[in-house]
Amino acid sequence: MYQPTITVSTQKIDDQILIKVQDNGNGISEAIKDKIFQPFFTTKPTGQGTGLGLSLAYDIVTKGHGGTLEILTSEGAGSTFITTLKML
């Protein structure tokens, strides 16, 4: 039986902190992977999602804190979001 799981881990590398959020879901297809950080992009039906969550997160991390936010994913194998921030 499928057990949805989310794992959060942190790692210090030199003067940076890596925050990894990993799930064991369906993953994200290559066809839409490059669009997920765009404002208003959603795969949900009309009225069920604004498509702003990942876009806002991306802007906060990259523009607000000078970090990076990337995704490692493959269809059927889950996704890992990796946030990198400089230590103060």
N, C-alpha and C positions, 0 to 999 in steps of 0.2 A: 504494500500500500504506500502511495506517495506521501511523504512528509515534507511539506514546505519548510525550508530552512533559510535563515538569513544569518550570516556570520560577519561580525565587524572586528577588524584587527587594526592595530597601529604599529608603526615601525619608525624609528629615528635613524636617518641616514645623513651623516655629516650635519649640515645646518638645516635639514629639512625633516618634516614629519609627513609620513605617508599614512593615509587613512583608507582602508579597503573595506568596501561593503560588497559582500558576495551572496548570491542566491543560487538556488538549485532549480530555478524555474525553466521555462521554455527557451530562454535566450532571446536574442534579437536578430532578425534576419539581416543579411548583408544589404538587402534592398532598401532598408530604412535606417540602418545604423548611422549613416552620415547626417540624418535629419533630426535625430532625437533631441538635440540641444537647440533646435530652431524654435522661436516663439510660435505658439499656437499649433504646433505639430502634435497630433494625437492619433492613436489607432482606435480610440474608443468611439462609440456611436455619438452622434450629435446630441449635445445636452448632458453628456456624462463625463466630460473631461475638457479642461480649458487648453491643455497643451502648454501650460506655463511653468510647471514644476521644475523640470530639468533645465529649461531655459533660464529661469531665475537662479537656480543653484549654480549653473555655469557662470553667469554674470557675477554673482556674489564671490565665488571662488577666484575667478580670473581677473575681473576688473576691480573688485573691492579689496581683495587680499593678495593679488599678484601671484596666485598659485595656478595649478593646472587641474583639470578634471577630465579624465578619459575613461573609456569603457573597453573592456575585453569581453567578448561574447561570441558565442556560436550557437546557432539554432539547435535546440534540444539539449544544450549543456549548461544552461544558466548564464549569468552575467556577473562581472566584477567591475564596480566603479572604483576608480583610484583617484583620490584627491591628494595633491602634493602642496604643502604650504611651507614657507620659510619660517624658521623659528625666530622669535624676537629676542 
